[in-house]
Amino acid sequence: MTGTRRVTEAFPWAPIGLMVDTDPTTFGPGAAALAEATGLHFSTIYRYRSDGRIPWKEADRIAVALGFHPGAIWPEWWAVT
């Protein structure tokens, strides 16, 4: 398989949480809007928040949906992708 690289890294939820969690004690409307913008199911977003980690493919998808390159949210992105 040439040109294919497997990245198994996950990235922290915290930077995304700062952008979408209006109240850290609840799972508010920002997360629901994020689920809609990314096409990911609400329960998937909830799981990432609960786990505190986002798999790299979904991290990319979430960053782009928020209008960012993943490397702008997670500086370590450049080292692992």
N, C-alpha and C positions, 0 to 999 in steps of 0.2 A: 504494500500500500504506500505509494509515494504521495507526498503532499498532505497526508492526513496525520494529524497530531492529536493525541488524546490528552485533554487537560481535565484533571480530576479535582482541581482546586475549588474551594468554596470561599465566598467572601462574606464579611460580617454584615448583618442587617442594620447595625447602628446608624450608618450614614443615611440609609434609606428611611429609617425610623424617624430621624430628625426632620426629614422632608415631608413625611406623610402622616405621622402620628400626632394628631392634635392634642390628645390626652394620653400619656403613656400608660395610664391605668385601664384604658379601654381600647378597643380595636375600632377606631372611628371611621368617619366617611372618607378620609384620605386614602385609607387602605382599600376601601371598596372602589374608589375611583382608579386606584392603581391596578386593581384586578381587571377592571373594565378596559383600561388603556393598554394593558399588556396582553389581554386575551387569556390570562391565567385565571383559574378558578379562585374564588375568594378563599376557599379552604387551603389552597396552595400558598397563597400570600400569608395567611394566618400561620401555617406550619413554618414557613421561613422565619416569620417574626418570633414564634415560640422557640424554634431551634436556635435562633440567633445567627443563622448561616444561610447563604443563598448559593446554590450550585452555579458554576461559572456561566453556563449558557443562559440561565434565567437572569443572572446578574447583568449580563449584556442586554438582554431584552428589556429589563426594568430600567436600566440606565438610559437606553435610547428612548423609551417611552416618556421618561422625565426630561428629555432634551439634552442629555449629557453623553459623553463618551465614558465608558466604564472606568478608564484610567483617570478621569477627572474626579470620580467618586472614590475609587480605591487605587491609590498610588501603586500598590503591589501588583496591580493588574499587569503592568508591563513586564514584570519578572516571571510571570507564570503562563502567559498566553502567547 
